Amino acid sequence: MATKTWQGILKDWGLGLPSESRARRARDEIIPHANIEPGNAPHTWRIHKNILVYLPPHPKSVYCSCTDFKTRQQAQGLACKHITALAMMTADGTVAWAVQAPPQAPPQAPSSTKDPVVEALKKALEIKAEIIVSLLKRGKKPLLWGTTGTLKTSATHEALLRLNGKMGLEEAIGSESWTDADLVGCWTPARKWAWGPMGRAFDRAQKGERVLFFLDEVTRFNPRALDIL
């Protein structure tokens, strides 16, 4: 990967180039302060307070948890500034390992005390993730319903990680601003087709991948988007 340009790496990851302003911010704001480290789950990497997720063996499943990617760039198949920064650092060899198997974390001394709240949340996350995995393996379509903070989104991402790359991810977070073109896809001003998350999920599935199309905050979609869904 180190012999490729960052633009070529983004292409390998299935993402188009970001705007010049995003590329500039990646170079000037993210890279100087980047502190890349393994996340809590396999194949996750923390960069500049955000999580980038890589799910082998599907390199086109690179994902960023930042709002810009989830609400704008992902729908257009474009990289955000965080993924762009990772591609730039991968191109110059700084983080060539980021698209390979995660390094082993250094051993840590056992803690004498455990926060009961943290432990309870971990247990709840494990239970929810296992239920989702079980349903997905049986061909079911899980629906998680609950108030904010009940681990619905976290459990879904954890479940996907537990499938060890056997299923790719496409995600759309509910918003009043979604249109049918945002969900399915549209032609860019440069006359290039850009898939939306739903269209991209079906496109990947048609090519032989198993894909989880995750609709987060589905009640926030406007009536037009719900009709399309």
Backbone as CSV, one residue per row, in Angstrom:
resi,resn,N_x,N_y,N_z,CA_x,CA_y,CA_z,C_x,C_y,C_z
1,MET,0.812,-1.199,0.000,0.000,0.000,0.000,0.852,1.258,0.000
2,ALA,2.077,1.194,0.561,2.877,2.390,0.722,3.315,2.972,-0.602
3,THR,3.307,2.169,-1.685,3.734,2.669,-2.983,2.606,3.401,-3.705
4,LYS,1.416,3.394,-3.154,0.291,4.039,-3.791,0.095,5.451,-3.261
5,THR,-0.549,6.270,-4.065,-0.927,7.598,-3.601,-2.137,7.466,-2.685
6,TRP,-2.390,8.508,-1.889,-3.552,8.434,-1.007,-4.836,8.408,-1.808
7,GLN,-4.818,9.031,-2.999,-5.999,8.971,-3.868,-6.254,7.533,-4.330
8,GLY,-5.173,6.809,-4.640,-5.317,5.424,-5.062,-5.786,4.528,-3.938
9,ILE,-5.355,4.832,-2.714,-5.783,4.048,-1.557,-7.275,4.235,-1.314
10,LEU,-7.738,5.483,-1.427,-9.176,5.729,-1.277,-9.970,4.963,-2.331
11,LYS,-9.438,4.889,-3.530,-10.113,4.138,-4.589,-10.180,2.658,-4.224
12,ASP,-9.085,2.118,-3.668,-9.078,0.719,-3.223,-10.127,0.492,-2.139
13,TRP,-10.364,1.498,-1.329,-11.342,1.404,-0.254,-12.761,1.647,-0.752
14,GLY,-12.911,1.894,-2.054,-14.240,2.082,-2.617,-14.811,3.466,-2.389
15,LEU,-13.953,4.455,-2.151,-14.423,5.808,-1.863,-13.850,6.800,-2.868
16,GLY,-14.677,7.787,-3.213,-14.236,8.850,-4.084,-13.461,9.909,-3.320
17,LEU,-12.825,10.814,-4.066,-12.008,11.842,-3.431,-12.881,12.877,-2.737
18,PRO,-12.431,13.380,-1.606,-13.185,14.420,-0.906,-12.980,15.762,-1.594
19,SER,-13.656,16.778,-1.116,-13.454,18.126,-1.634,-12.058,18.608,-1.259
20,GLU,-11.596,19.654,-1.949,-10.265,20.186,-1.652,-10.178,20.670,-0.211
21,SER,-11.271,21.237,0.293,-11.243,21.740,1.664,-11.105,20.598,2.672
22,ARG,-11.776,19.455,2.413,-11.643,18.314,3.320,-10.242,17.731,3.265
23,ALA,-9.674,17.650,2.056,-8.308,17.134,1.928,-7.323,18.049,2.643
24,ARG,-7.539,19.355,2.540,-6.653,20.308,3.202,-6.759,20.199,4.720
25,ARG,-7.998,20.025,5.213,-8.191,19.889,6.660,-7.599,18.569,7.159
26,ALA,-7.685,17.531,6.334,-7.071,16.258,6.717,-5.578,16.420,6.915
27,ARG,-4.953,17.164,5.982,-3.500,17.346,6.022,-3.069,18.326,7.113
28,ASP,-3.840,19.403,7.280,-3.411,20.478,8.179,-3.946,20.346,9.606
29,GLU,-5.120,19.679,9.769,-5.742,19.624,11.084,-5.700,18.234,11.716
30,ILE,-5.940,17.202,10.911,-6.040,15.851,11.473,-4.672,15.207,11.648
31,ILE,-3.875,15.177,10.590,-2.591,14.470,10.634,-1.657,15.010,11.725
32,PRO,-1.509,16.347,11.880,-0.587,16.837,12.920,-0.979,16.418,14.332
33,HIS,-2.254,16.122,14.555,-2.722,15.778,15.893,-3.227,14.332,15.978
34,ALA,-3.005,13.552,14.937,-3.513,12.185,14.912,-2.792,11.332,15.945
35,ASN,-3.547,10.506,16.614,-2.996,9.562,17.579,-3.720,8.241,17.368
36,ILE,-3.299,7.505,16.352,-4.006,6.290,15.950,-3.690,5.159,16.914
37,GLU,-4.731,4.519,17.390,-4.573,3.398,18.308,-5.708,2.416,18.092
38,PRO,-5.506,1.135,18.451,-6.573,0.150,18.266,-7.799,0.517,19.082
39,GLY,-8.995,0.254,18.526,-10.230,0.481,19.245,-10.525,-0.696,20.168
40,ASN,-11.684,-0.675,20.763,-12.049,-1.726,21.711,-12.444,-3.022,21.017
41,ALA,-12.862,-2.942,19.759,-13.282,-4.134,19.018,-12.258,-4.445,17.925
42,PRO,-12.200,-5.692,17.453,-11.243,-6.050,16.399,-11.426,-5.201,15.151
43,HIS,-10.290,-4.846,14.549,-10.275,-4.116,13.286,-10.903,-2.723,13.401
44,THR,-10.876,-2.128,14.556,-11.316,-0.744,14.709,-10.115,0.105,15.111
45,TRP,-10.093,1.320,14.616,-8.962,2.201,14.874,-9.492,3.570,15.281
46,ARG,-8.934,4.114,16.333,-9.341,5.425,16.813,-8.390,6.481,16.253
47,ILE,-8.970,7.525,15.657,-8.169,8.608,15.112,-8.898,9.914,15.381
48,HIS,-8.232,10.807,16.058,-8.776,12.147,16.307,-10.184,12.088,16.879
49,LYS,-10.359,11.268,17.933,-11.609,11.145,18.663,-12.717,10.439,17.878
50,ASN,-12.389,9.864,16.718,-13.386,9.134,15.941,-12.914,7.709,15.713
51,ILE,-13.846,6.833,15.374,-13.511,5.434,15.130,-13.597,5.154,13.636
52,LEU,-12.518,4.636,13.078,-12.538,4.128,11.712,-12.640,2.612,11.804
53,VAL,-13.540,2.006,11.055,-13.727,0.565,11.137,-13.330,-0.074,9.820
54,TYR,-12.492,-1.083,9.871,-12.104,-1.843,8.685,-12.525,-3.284,8.908
55,LEU,-13.311,-3.828,7.989,-13.842,-5.174,8.149,-13.300,-6.091,7.055
56,PRO,-12.190,-6.755,7.298,-11.684,-7.682,6.283,-12.632,-8.856,6.127
57,PRO,-12.721,-9.521,4.972,-11.850,-9.274,3.825,-12.453,-8.294,2.821
58,HIS,-13.266,-7.373,3.264,-13.909,-6.435,2.341,-13.346,-5.039,2.554
59,PRO,-12.281,-4.651,1.830,-11.668,-3.344,2.059,-12.611,-2.189,1.773
60,LYS,-13.709,-2.431,1.088,-14.639,-1.354,0.791,-15.607,-1.099,1.948
61,SER,-15.303,-1.681,3.101,-16.128,-1.457,4.274,-15.493,-0.459,5.231
62,VAL,-14.535,0.339,4.753,-13.961,1.377,5.601,-15.067,2.344,5.994
63,TYR,-15.102,2.672,7.261,-16.219,3.445,7.798,-15.709,4.400,8.867
64,CYS,-16.269,5.605,8.941,-15.902,6.564,9.979,-17.152,6.964,10.752
65,SER,-16.978,7.142,12.044,-18.126,7.483,12.881,-18.421,8.972,12.921
66,CYS,-17.659,9.789,12.209,-17.906,11.232,12.265,-19.234,11.573,11.572
67,THR,-19.832,12.657,11.988,-21.143,13.075,11.467,-21.074,13.372,9.974
68,ASP,-19.995,13.973,9.524,-19.862,14.330,8.112,-19.941,13.089,7.229
69,PHE,-19.282,11.998,7.648,-19.303,10.784,6.836,-20.671,10.130,6.852
70,LYS,-21.276,10.052,8.046,-22.539,9.332,8.179,-23.704,10.061,7.521
71,THR,-23.645,11.401,7.476,-24.791,12.152,6.964,-24.578,12.725,5.570
72,ARG,-23.318,12.795,5.112,-23.073,13.405,3.801,-22.199,12.530,2.902
73,GLN,-20.946,12.319,3.327,-19.968,11.701,2.444,-20.310,10.255,2.102
74,GLN,-20.768,9.478,3.073,-21.071,8.071,2.814,-22.163,7.934,1.757
75,ALA,-23.164,8.796,1.834,-24.266,8.717,0.877,-23.792,8.981,-0.546
76,GLN,-22.699,9.738,-0.685,-22.163,10.055,-2.010,-20.960,9.193,-2.368
77,GLY,-20.600,8.278,-1.470,-19.467,7.410,-1.739,-18.134,8.123,-1.676
78,LEU,-18.038,9.179,-0.852,-16.830,9.989,-0.766,-16.195,9.853,0.619
79,ALA,-14.914,10.114,0.689,-14.189,10.033,1.960,-14.390,11.313,2.761
80,CYS,-14.405,11.170,4.084,-14.401,12.335,4.970,-12.948,12.706,5.259
81,LYS,-12.736,13.760,6.065,-11.372,14.211,6.334,-10.596,13.186,7.168
82,HIS,-11.298,12.415,8.019,-10.601,11.439,8.857,-10.097,10.257,8.029
83,ILE,-10.956,9.727,7.155,-10.535,8.623,6.291,-9.465,9.107,5.320
84,THR,-9.607,10.343,4.845,-8.596,10.913,3.955,-7.251,10.995,4.662
85,ALA,-7.263,11.430,5.919,-6.016,11.513,6.685,-5.392,10.136,6.843
86,LEU,-6.218,9.125,7.111,-5.702,7.766,7.252,-5.084,7.295,5.942
87,ALA,-5.735,7.614,4.820,-5.184,7.233,3.514,-3.857,7.933,3.250
88,MET,-3.784,9.211,3.623,-2.536,9.960,3.427,-1.406,9.362,4.251
89,MET,-1.704,9.004,5.507,-0.678,8.431,6.376,-0.324,7.010,5.952
90,THR,-1.291,6.300,5.368,-0.997,4.976,4.838,-0.089,5.083,3.615
91,ALA,-0.338,6.100,2.796,0.457,6.287,1.585,1.920,6.584,1.894
92,ASP,2.164,7.352,2.968,3.564,7.668,3.288,4.190,6.651,4.241
93,GLY,3.446,5.574,4.554,4.004,4.498,5.362,3.864,4.664,6.852
94,THR,3.257,5.777,7.274,3.137,6.027,8.711,2.253,4.987,9.388
95,VAL,1.150,4.596,8.736,0.220,3.644,9.325,-0.108,2.548,8.319
96,ALA,0.923,1.975,7.730,0.701,0.913,6.740,-0.028,-0.272,7.351
97,TRP,0.107,-0.444,8.663,-0.543,-1.561,9.332,-2.030,-1.364,9.486
98,ALA,-2.552,-0.168,9.249,-3.947,0.129,9.572,-4.933,-0.647,8.711
99,VAL,-4.476,-1.150,7.552,-5.383,-1.918,6.711,-5.041,-3.403,6.759
100,GLN,-4.223,-3.793,7.737,-3.893,-5.187,7.921,-4.439,-5.639,9.270
101,ALA,-3.988,-6.780,9.744,-4.459,-7.263,11.042,-3.991,-6.328,12.142
102,PRO,-4.826,-6.033,13.113,-4.440,-5.137,14.192,-3.274,-5.704,14.999
103,PRO,-2.354,-4.836,15.423,-1.257,-5.316,16.267,-1.763,-5.726,17.640
104,GLN,-0.991,-6.569,18.289,-1.378,-6.990,19.624,-1.217,-5.834,20.597
105,ALA,-2.236,-5.571,21.373,-2.149,-4.506,22.374,-1.219,-4.944,23.490
106,PRO,-0.421,-4.015,24.019,0.494,-4.382,25.109,-0.297,-4.835,26.329
107,PRO,0.216,-5.812,27.051,-0.497,-6.291,28.240,-0.622,-5.187,29.278
108,GLN,-1.740,-5.166,29.962,-1.979,-4.172,30.983,-2.144,-4.861,32.330
109,ALA,-1.684,-4.179,33.357,-1.811,-4.734,34.703,-3.276,-4.807,35.074
110,PRO,-3.703,-5.906,35.696,-5.100,-6.031,36.079,-5.496,-4.956,37.074
111,SER,-6.693,-4.442,36.880,-7.190,-3.413,37.780,-7.755,-4.051,39.045
112,SER,-7.484,-3.416,40.164,-7.947,-3.970,41.430,-9.436,-3.749,41.634
113,THR,-9.978,-2.728,40.960,-11.400,-2.429,41.100,-12.028,-2.240,39.731
114,LYS,-13.285,-2.578,39.616,-14.010,-2.408,38.363,-15.236,-1.549,38.612
115,ASP,-15.468,-0.658,37.673,-16.628,0.212,37.777,-17.876,-0.625,37.491
116,PRO,-18.790,-0.771,38.439,-19.973,-1.620,38.220,-20.858,-1.121,37.085
117,VAL,-20.899,0.189,36.876,-21.708,0.730,35.784,-21.117,0.325,34.439
118,VAL,-19.798,0.471,34.316,-19.114,0.095,33.068,-19.291,-1.392,32.806
119,GLU,-19.134,-2.204,33.831,-19.275,-3.642,33.673,-20.704,-4.021,33.266
120,ALA,-21.682,-3.332,33.825,-23.079,-3.603,33.466,-23.350,-3.231,32.016
121,LEU,-22.776,-2.105,31.571,-22.953,-1.688,30.177,-22.295,-2.681,29.222
122,LYS,-21.110,-3.154,29.595,-20.432,-4.144,28.753,-21.274,-5.413,28.631
123,LYS,-21.826,-5.856,29.754,-22.639,-7.066,29.743,-23.884,-6.884,28.894
124,ALA,-24.539,-5.712,29.032,-25.735,-5.433,28.231,-25.399,-5.391,26.752
125,LEU,-24.245,-4.798,26.415,-23.822,-4.729,25.016,-23.589,-6.126,24.460
126,GLU,-22.940,-6.988,25.243,-22.675,-8.360,24.802,-23.973,-9.120,24.547
127,ILE,-24.934,-8.964,25.453,-26.202,-9.679,25.315,-26.953,-9.214,24.074
128,LYS,-27.031,-7.901,23.884,-27.748,-7.357,22.724,-27.068,-7.785,21.430
129,ALA,-25.726,-7.715,21.401,-24.990,-8.088,20.191,-25.211,-9.552,19.849
130,GLU,-25.207,-10.423,20.850,-25.410,-11.849,20.601,-26.811,-12.112,20.050
131,ILE,-27.796,-11.390,20.557,-29.165,-11.561,20.047,-29.233,-11.154,18.580
132,ILE,-28.586,-10.020,18.242,-28.593,-9.548,16.857,-27.889,-10.544,15.947
133,VAL,-26.722,-11.031,16.386,-25.980,-12.017,15.584,-26.832,-13.252,15.346
134,SER,-27.504,-13.738,16.388,-28.343,-14.926,16.271,-29.460,-14.713,15.254
135,LEU,-30.081,-13.537,15.307,-31.170,-13.246,14.373,-30.656,-13.148,12.941
136,LEU,-29.512,-12.478,12.750,-28.955,-12.337,11.406,-28.583,-13.695,10.819
137,LYS,-28.024,-14.563,11.644,-27.637,-15.892,11.160,-28.849,-16.721,10.765
138,ARG,-30.002,-16.423,11.370,-31.240,-17.134,11.025,-32.008,-16.447,9.909
139,GLY,-31.403,-15.412,9.304,-32.053,-14.714,8.199,-33.129,-13.735,8.623
140,LYS,-33.159,-13.395,9.896,-34.154,-12.454,10.397,-33.657,-11.018,10.242
141,LYS,-34.589,-10.073,10.434,-34.251,-8.657,10.313,-34.519,-7.986,11.656
142,PRO,-33.478,-7.802,12.465,-33.666,-7.253,13.813,-34.206,-5.823,13.789
143,LEU,-35.084,-5.529,14.713,-35.582,-4.172,14.935,-35.342,-3.834,16.395
144,LEU,-34.487,-2.831,16.637,-34.174,-2.419,17.999,-34.947,-1.140,18.305
145,TRP,-35.667,-1.156,19.406,-36.527,-0.024,19.766,-36.241,0.352,21.214
146,GLY,-35.975,1.616,21.470,-35.701,2.033,22.838,-35.268,3.478,22.887
147,THR,-35.139,3.999,24.085,-34.754,5.388,24.263,-33.277,5.579,23.949
148,THR,-32.863,6.830,23.825,-31.474,7.159,23.566,-30.583,6.630,24.691
149,GLY,-29.447,6.045,24.291,-28.499,5.564,25.284,-28.675,4.125,25.698
150,THR,-29.544,3.381,24.996,-29.754,1.974,25.360,-28.954,1.019,24.468
151,LEU,-27.885,1.530,23.849,-26.884,0.715,23.147,-27.384,0.104,21.840
152,LYS,-28.416,0.664,21.250,-28.946,0.075,20.014,-27.909,0.118,18.891
153,THR,-27.355,1.299,18.653,-26.366,1.444,17.579,-25.081,0.701,17.915
154,SER,-24.606,0.838,19.141,-23.365,0.171,19.543,-23.495,-1.343,19.432
155,ALA,-24.645,-1.879,19.821,-24.853,-3.325,19.754,-24.857,-3.818,18.313
156,THR,-25.414,-3.023,17.404,-25.437,-3.413,15.993,-24.033,-3.450,15.417
157,HIS,-23.233,-2.428,15.711,-21.848,-2.419,15.238,-21.051,-3.561,15.866
158,GLU,-21.263,-3.825,17.144,-20.579,-4.919,17.814,-20.971,-6.262,17.195
159,ALA,-22.239,-6.421,16.863,-22.700,-7.662,16.237,-22.014,-7.877,14.894
160,LEU,-21.884,-6.808,14.127,-21.239,-6.911,12.819,-19.777,-7.313,12.977
161,LEU,-19.097,-6.753,13.958,-17.705,-7.113,14.199,-17.576,-8.583,14.608
162,ARG,-18.568,-9.086,15.345,-18.519,-10.484,15.788,-18.719,-11.454,14.630
163,LEU,-19.225,-10.969,13.531,-19.395,-11.825,12.357,-18.085,-11.973,11.582
164,ASN,-17.026,-11.299,12.068,-15.674,-11.481,11.535,-15.571,-11.254,10.025
165,GLY,-16.181,-10.175,9.558,-16.043,-9.834,8.152,-16.921,-10.638,7.216
166,LYS,-17.835,-11.459,7.749,-18.707,-12.260,6.894,-19.849,-11.424,6.312
167,MET,-19.970,-10.203,6.774,-21.049,-9.352,6.296,-20.556,-7.907,6.261
168,GLY,-20.767,-7.233,5.138,-20.396,-5.836,5.029,-21.456,-4.933,5.640
169,LEU,-21.161,-3.647,5.721,-22.060,-2.695,6.355,-22.342,-1.516,5.452
170,GLU,-23.610,-1.163,5.341,-24.032,0.120,4.784,-25.001,0.711,5.797
171,GLU,-24.868,2.002,6.059,-25.628,2.614,7.142,-26.239,3.933,6.696
172,ALA,-27.445,4.181,7.135,-28.115,5.462,6.896,-28.745,5.901,8.210
173,ILE,-28.433,7.113,8.633,-28.982,7.639,9.877,-30.155,8.551,9.553
174,GLY,-31.297,8.271,10.137,-32.520,8.981,9.826,-32.418,10.484,10.000
175,SER,-32.957,11.207,9.011,-32.977,12.664,9.049,-34.077,13.159,8.122
176,GLU,-34.658,14.297,8.447,-35.697,14.883,7.596,-35.160,15.260,6.221
177,SER,-33.855,15.421,6.109,-33.277,15.931,4.858,-33.049,14.851,3.804
178,TRP,-33.207,13.572,4.166,-32.945,12.509,3.193,-33.933,12.585,2.026
179,THR,-33.413,12.367,0.810,-34.246,12.277,-0.386,-34.071,10.894,-0.995
180,ASP,-34.883,10.585,-2.011,-34.726,9.285,-2.667,-33.359,9.172,-3.331
181,ALA,-32.843,10.296,-3.872,-31.520,10.267,-4.499,-30.426,10.014,-3.468
182,ASP,-30.600,10.577,-2.264,-29.612,10.341,-1.208,-29.558,8.864,-0.844
183,LEU,-30.706,8.196,-0.820,-30.762,6.801,-0.424,-30.333,5.856,-1.536
184,VAL,-30.828,6.108,-2.735,-30.583,5.173,-3.843,-29.319,5.531,-4.607
185,GLY,-29.179,6.790,-5.010,-28.025,7.224,-5.786,-28.413,8.293,-6.769
186,CYS,-27.407,8.960,-7.337,-27.693,10.040,-8.286,-26.449,10.305,-9.129
187,TRP,-26.636,11.084,-10.178,-25.522,11.519,-11.023,-24.909,12.777,-10.427
188,THR,-23.583,12.802,-10.347,-22.890,13.983,-9.838,-22.777,15.013,-10.958
189,PRO,-22.420,16.270,-10.629,-22.210,17.272,-11.684,-21.162,16.855,-12.702
190,ALA,-20.235,15.968,-12.295,-19.208,15.478,-13.219,-19.706,14.300,-14.048
191,ARG,-21.021,14.026,-13.976,-21.657,12.949,-14.734,-21.112,11.579,-14.338
192,LYS,-20.851,11.418,-13.042,-20.462,10.118,-12.517,-21.548,9.643,-11.566
193,TRP,-21.861,8.359,-11.613,-22.910,7.833,-10.757,-22.372,7.634,-9.348
194,ALA,-23.091,8.117,-8.348,-22.718,7.958,-6.940,-23.848,7.234,-6.222
195,TRP,-23.554,6.044,-5.712,-24.567,5.285,-4.989,-24.893,5.934,-3.658
196,GLY,-26.151,5.878,-3.268,-26.536,6.146,-1.892,-26.370,4.868,-1.104
197,PRO,-26.523,4.897,0.210,-26.267,3.692,1.018,-27.166,2.519,0.663
198,MET,-28.442,2.766,0.371,-29.332,1.663,0.028,-28.957,1.078,-1.329
199,GLY,-28.720,1.949,-2.319,-28.325,1.467,-3.634,-26.999,0.731,-3.592
200,ARG,-26.074,1.260,-2.773,-24.768,0.620,-2.663,-24.879,-0.747,-1.995
201,ALA,-25.774,-0.875,-1.018,-25.976,-2.167,-0.358,-26.466,-3.212,-1.354
202,PHE,-27.447,-2.832,-2.174,-27.970,-3.771,-3.160,-26.924,-4.079,-4.231
203,ASP,-26.137,-3.068,-4.613,-25.097,-3.276,-5.615,-24.058,-4.262,-5.109
204,ARG,-23.633,-4.092,-3.863,-22.651,-5.017,-3.288,-23.227,-6.421,-3.162
205,ALA,-24.502,-6.506,-2.759,-25.135,-7.821,-2.621,-25.258,-8.518,-3.969
206,GLN,-25.559,-7.733,-4.996,-25.690,-8.309,-6.341,-24.359,-8.877,-6.823
207,LYS,-23.260,-8.312,-6.299,-21.926,-8.789,-6.689,-21.447,-9.934,-5.814
208,GLY,-22.297,-10.412,-4.925,-21.961,-11.605,-4.161,-21.657,-11.399,-2.691
209,GLU,-21.636,-10.142,-2.229,-21.383,-9.894,-0.812,-22.652,-10.091,0.011
210,ARG,-22.458,-10.433,1.276,-23.547,-10.358,2.239,-23.437,-9.000,2.911
211,VAL,-24.498,-8.237,2.885,-24.439,-6.857,3.362,-25.555,-6.594,4.364
212,LEU,-25.192,-5.971,5.468,-26.174,-5.514,6.439,-26.483,-4.053,6.144
213,PHE,-27.739,-3.760,5.820,-28.169,-2.380,5.608,-28.786,-1.899,6.911
214,PHE,-28.053,-1.071,7.615,-28.430,-0.642,8.954,-29.105,0.728,8.894
215,LEU,-30.363,0.784,9.286,-31.113,2.036,9.338,-31.156,2.506,10.784
216,ASP,-30.407,3.542,11.070,-30.356,4.074,12.431,-31.350,5.234,12.550
217,GLU,-32.014,5.320,13.683,-33.010,6.386,13.921,-34.044,6.426,12.791
218,VAL,-34.633,5.276,12.494,-35.517,5.163,11.331,-36.745,6.070,11.456
219,THR,-37.166,6.376,12.677,-38.358,7.223,12.843,-38.108,8.671,12.448
220,ARG,-36.852,9.024,12.217,-36.541,10.394,11.832,-36.582,10.621,10.325
221,PHE,-36.700,9.539,9.527,-36.795,9.698,8.088,-38.103,10.399,7.736
222,ASN,-38.061,11.229,6.702,-39.282,11.899,6.264,-40.164,10.917,5.494
223,PRO,-41.441,11.238,5.284,-42.361,10.304,4.613,-41.879,9.865,3.238
224,ARG,-41.240,10.760,2.480,-40.754,10.404,1.145,-39.674,9.314,1.239
225,ALA,-38.746,9.496,2.165,-37.689,8.497,2.328,-38.275,7.174,2.802
226,LEU,-39.251,7.226,3.699,-39.866,5.990,4.184,-40.594,5.262,3.061
227,ASP,-41.192,6.010,2.142,-41.827,5.376,0.984,-40.800,4.636,0.147
228,ILE,-39.641,5.247,-0.060,-38.584,4.600,-0.832,-38.111,3.338,-0.129
229,LEU,-37.942,3.428,1.190,-37.507,2.251,1.942,-38.538,1.143,1.869
